[in-house]
Amino acid sequence: MTMLDTFPPTRQSALERVSAVRPGDYARSRNAIDGAVTGLSPYITHGLINLPEVLADVNAKHSLDVQHKFVFELGWREYFRHVWAFRGEEIFESLREGLLPQTSYSALLPADIRQAATGVPVIDMAVRTLYATGYLHNHARMWLASYIVHIRKVQWRVAADWLYGHLLDGDLASNHLSWQWVAGTGSSKPYFFNADNVARYAPAPWHSPGSVIDQSYQALDHLARQPIHRARAEHDAPDTDPALIEPPLLVEPPPELGWTGPEAAAVAGREVWLVHPWNLGDLPTSLPANTVVVGIFLTDFHRAWPWSERRWRFVASRMAELAALRWQGDAAALSEALKGAAQVRSVDEPHLAPWLARLAVCEAAIKLFPAVDRRCDSFSQWWTRASGGFASASDLLALVGAGLR
């Protein structure tokens, strides 16, 4: 299974991908663009499958130590959520001083980057892959971010917002904190890469000899610290191919996907379960038989965070399997329609935190690691606390216990 495979928006597809995971191969080759990556992130992000389910299935076949690289990497998602819980809206601002003052960076993402026409093969391949699949290998995300911030001097937040909109697995905590790590505003050391690194981990079409990244790390570090970058002509040769057209980002789902406005009469006096874009797993078995399942897209969120059509269709397709009623509206309209229901329940989700509690009584989302009640500003700090006391993945899963579903 390669990175360029499509992502069928079904729980069965998610389970098949989990079943295909080979943690030994993953640990050895995960940094390679064509390595044994899992491709699970769109399914995990949207809740078609959760982290305990993933680890339980893999561990049943391979019996992992809790310090195994596969378990370690699962921890990053919960660590980013940990930072979001403590820092809130601060994750959308630089958490520390970067290499240069913010005014040294452009607030616009250049057209040649958006159109995959920089002339740097690794960057253009990354953008083309992003638009074609809605997915990028993590190494490619790091290369893209490093080039945009350190070489092209674009504000990390501007570029992070752009990437989020095109990703099927876009998670605000994971995405924006990763960009901060690369930029050096979320860690003490910015991330650089060069042509040798690309040649080691990427297929030949990605290789970039003779380009701006074909330098030593010392030279790239020096370039990143220059307040006024050199003219583009000095480091990027324009692509002679026709510019790629960036897919539009949409603030609402395509109309043919079957969405309506909120309808109070449909839920009056009834038990209601809300399905939002981040809880697309199987419905709870404990729901009363007469429960009305309602899928929602909250306009308040998407005005700020538009999605690609590919992502709208991915989410809408799965949501249609779960909910006969699918509403789009702002929090005020949804709240008004739901106020006549006997009870409204859902699953907590930080993407919808400003609004969801007004609509429903929310149960906590299932986590893999125990909660760390002290703010950790580095993954290593968090990992020591979250994984401490567990020798095996089985020990960790035992803590989750009955929470698996």
N, C-alpha and C positions, 0 to 999 in steps of 0.2 A: 504494500500500500504506500503510495507516494504522496508527497505534499500536494501535487496537482490534482489529486482525486477530488471529485465534488463531495459535498457534505449533505447527503439526504437527510431531511429534517425529521427523522423518526427516532424513537427510542430504540428500536431494533438495530438501527445503524450504529447508535452509540454503543450498545451492548456488544455488537460484533467487533467494533474497534477495540473495546476493552479486552475481549477474548483474544485478540491478535497481539496484545502487548507481550513483548519478550524483554523483561527488565534488564537482562544481561546485555543484550544487543543495544538497548536504549542507553545504558550507561557508557558503553564503548563508543557509540557512533552518534549520539544525540546532537553534537555540535556541527555535524556535517549537514549540508542542505538536503542531501539525499540519504541521510541517516535514518535510523529506526525510530523516528519520532512517532508519537501516538496519534496525532490529529484529533485529540479529544476536546481541545479547548472550546470550540463552539458549543459542544454539547454540555460541557460543564458550566460554561458561562450562563447559558440559558436554562440550566436546571433540568435538562432531560435526564441527566445522571449526576449524582453527587460524589464527592471525594471518598467518603467511606465505601460506597458501592464499588468505585474503581479499585481501591486498594484491596478490598475484601476479595474481589474476583481474581485479581492478579496474585495476591498472596496465597490464595487457595491452591494455585498451581505451582508457585515458585518459592514460597516460604522465605520472605524477605526479612533481613535485619532492619531495625528502624532507621539505621544510618545509611541504608542503601540509597544510591543516587536517585532512584525513582521516587522513593518516599520523600527524600530531601526536596526534590523539585515540586512535589505536590504541596509542600509546605509554603512555597513562595506565594501561592494564591491567597492562602489564609494570612500570611504575614502582611501582604499589601492591604488586606481588609482590616487587619489589626491597626496599621498606621492610619487608615482612613477613619476608623472608629475614634481614635484619639485626636487626630489632627483636623478632621472635618474638612471644611472648605479650604484649609491651608494647603492641601495637596495640589491645588490648582495654582498655587503661587510658589515661587522658589523658596525652598526650605532653608537655604543657606546661600551665601555669596558664591557665584560661579566664577569662571576664569576671568570674565570681563563684566563691567557694569551692564545692566540690562539695556541701556541706551545704545550699546554697541551692536545690538542685534536687530535685525529687521522684523517688523511686525507683519510682513507679507511673505508667503511661501512662493518662490519664483515659479513662473509658468513652465520653465524647462524641467523642473523637478516634477511638477504635477503632470506633465505630458510625457514623462520618461524620455526626455531629449537632452540630458545633460552631457552625453558623450562618454560618461563613465559607466561601463557595462554593468558593474555590480549594482549600481543605483537604478539604472534604467530597467534591468531585469527584475529588481525588487518591486518597482512600481507597477510594471506590467503584470507580474504575478499577483500582486495585491488586487488590482482591478479585475483580473480574470477569475480569481478564486475566492476573494474575500479573506485570504489567509496568507500569512508569512511565517516562515521558520523564525524562531527567536533570534538566531544569529543574524539573519537578514534584517530583522527589525533593528538590532543594535547597529549594524553597519549603516543602515539608512539614517537612523537618528544621529549617529556620530558625524556623518557627512553633512547633514543639514545644519546641525548646530555649530560644529567646530570649523568646518571648511566654508560653508555658505553663510554662516553667521545669521541664522534665522532663530528667533526666540523659540525656545523649546515648547512653550505652551501652544503657540500658533501651530506648530507642526504636529504636536501630540493630538490636538483637536482634529486636525485633518486625518491623521491615521485612524483615530478612533472611529470616525464616521464610515470608513471603508472596511473595517474589520468585522467579520462574522462573530468573532469572539471578543470584540471590544469591551473591556471592563475598565471603568474609569480609574479605579485604584491601581490595577496592574499596569495599565497603559501609561498613565501620567507619572506614576512613581518610577517606572522603568525609564521614561524619558529623562526624569530628573537625575537618575543614577548615571545615565550616559552623559548628561550635560555637566555633571559635577555639582549640581545644586541640591542633590539629595544624598550625596556621599562625598567623602574627602578626596576622591580621585576620579577625574573624568575618564571616559572610555574612548580609546583610539583604536583604529585598525588600519592595516595597510594592504597593499596588493598581495604580499606574500601570505597574509592571513586568509585572504579570499581564495587564493590558489590552493591553499591547504584544505579548505572546507567546502568549496563550491565547485560545481561542474564547470567545464571549460567556457561555456557562453557567459559566465559571470566574471571570468578573469579580466583584470584591468591593468595590464602592463602599460607603462608610458603615460598613465593618467595622473591626476593630482594625488591620488592615494599611493602611488608607487614611490614612496619615500620612506626614510627611516622613522621610527617612532619619535625620535628626538626632533626631527624636522617637522613632523606633524604636530607635536606638542608646541613647538615654536609658532607654527602657523595659527594654531588655535588661540594663542595669546596675543595675536596682533589685533589691535582695536579696529583697524580698517583693513578689510581683506583685500587681497589683490584683485584686479579686474578679472572677470570670468574668463576672458580670452587667454589669460595666462595659465589657467589650469584645466579648463574644460573645453573640449572641441565640440561644437554643436553637432547633433545627430543629423545626418542627411536624409533619414527616413521621414515620412510625414509624421507630424506630432500626434501622439496618442491623445484622444479626447477623454478627459476625466469623466467618469460616470457621475451624474448629479447626486447630491445628498438631499433627501426628502424629509420634510417635517411631519408628514403624515403618510399612511400606507396608500399604495395605489388603489384607486376606487373599486376596481374589479375584485378585490379580495374579500368583499362581503361584510364590510363594517357598517354599523349604524350608530346613530346617536343614542344616548342613554334613554331607556324606556321604563319609567317607574311602574307601570302596570304589570310588566313581566316578572317583577320580583316582589310585588306587594304581599306582605304576610308570609313570605317564604324564607327558608334557610338559603343563604347564598355563599358560594365559594368563589372567590375572585382568582382567576388565573392571569398573572401578569407575565411579561416577557422573560422573567428570570426564575419562574417556577413551573417549567413546562414538563416536569416529570409526571409519572402516573398520579392520578388523583388519589387522595387519601382513602383508604378502605373504610375509614370510620365515618365517612360522610353519610348523613341520613338519606334514605332512599329518595325523598322528594326534594333534595337539594338542587337549586338552580345554579349551574356553573356558568359564570360570566367571564369571558376574556376581555381584558381592558388594555388599551393603549392610552396613556395619560399625556394629553397634549402639552401640559405644563413642562414635562420632561423633554419632549421631542422638539419643542421650539428652541431649546438651548442645545440639544444634542441630536441633530438630524442623522439619519441612517442612509446607507445605500439601498437601492431597490432590492439587491440580492439579500440583504439582511432582513428587510421587511418581509420578503417572501418566505425566507427560512422560518422566521418566528410565526408568521401568520399561518403557514401550512401546518405546523405542529399544533398551534393553538386551536385551529379548526377541528382537530381530532379530539380535543378535550372539552370544548365549549360550543354549544349550539348558538348561544348569544355572544356576540363580540362587539363591544362598544368602543368608540373613540370619543373622547371629550376631555374637558379640563376638570380639575378636581372639584370645582364648584358644581358643575353639571352632574358629575357622577355622584357626588354626595347627596344632591337633591333627589336623584332617582333612587338611590339606595336607602333613603331614610325611612321608607315604608316597609322595608324587609324585616322579618322577625329577627334575624341575626346575619351579620356579614363577617366572614372570616377569610384569611389569606395567610401568606407566608411573608415574613419580614424581608425587606430588601433595601440596602442603603441607597441604591440608585433612585428609589422612590421615597426616601425617608421624609422629605418635606411634606408629602401629601398622603401617603398610604395609611397612616394612623388615623386620618380623618375619615377614611372610607371603611376600614375593617379592623376587627380584632385580629392581630397577627401573631402567629406562632413563630418561634425562632427557627431560622434556617439551620439545617443539620451541618455540623462541622466535624472535621476529622481530628483536629488537635484540641487539647484542653485550652480554655481561655487563659490568656496571660493578662493579669490585671494591672501590670505596670507597663507604661509606654516604653517600647523598645525602638531606638532610632537606627538600629542595624539588624539585618537578618540574623547574624550570628548570635546577637543577644537574645532575640526572640526564639531562635531554634534551640538554644541551650535550655531555655525555660519550658518551651512547648514539648520538646522530645525527652527531656530529662526524666529518668525513672522508668523508661521503656527500653527493653532489650530488643524486642522484635515487633514487627508490624502487627502480629497477632495480639500482643499486649496492648498496643495502641487501639486496635479495633475493639478489644474487649471493653474499653472505656466508652466507646460509642454505643455498644450493646444494642439495646432495643430501639435505638434511634434510627437504625438502618431501615430504609424502605425502598 
